Amino acid sequence: MGLLYSLLIGAVAGWLAGKLMKGGGFGLLFNIIIGIIGGIVGNWLFSQLSISLMDGVIGDILTGAIGASVILLIAGLFKK
């Protein structure tokens, strides 16, 4: 169940990050990967800043989307 949860949250977070960042959508599989990695980055970033978002699914999606947006922002800097 944990893997399925991670994939589902990652897909939603990656899709949301793709919508937030112009040109950030790269297809379903890449959005899932970016969303999962974004969740890891978001958790690390928020723990470093001592920030806590909501608990539960909504908090996980927001954390993943913000982390994925950071990844897409950094990738966009190297793309130019």
Residue, then its C-alpha position, 0 to 999 in steps of 0.5 A: m500500500g505504501l508504494l501505491y500511495s507514493l506513486l499516487i501522491g507523486a503523480v498528483a504532486g508532479w502534475l500540480a508542479g507541472k501546472l505551476m511551472k510553465g512548461g514543466g509538464f513532461g508526461l505522466l511517468f516523468n511527472i510521477i518521478i519528479g513528484i516522488i523526488g519532489g516529496i523527498v526534496g520538499n520534506w528535507l527543505f521544510s525540515q531545514l526551515s522548521i516549517s510544517l504543512m498540514d498532515g495527511v494527503i493534502g499536506d503530502i501533495l503540497t509538500g511534493a508539489i513544492g519540492a517538485s517545483v523547486i526541482l523544475l525551477i533548478a532544471g529550468l536554470f540549467k536548460k537555458 
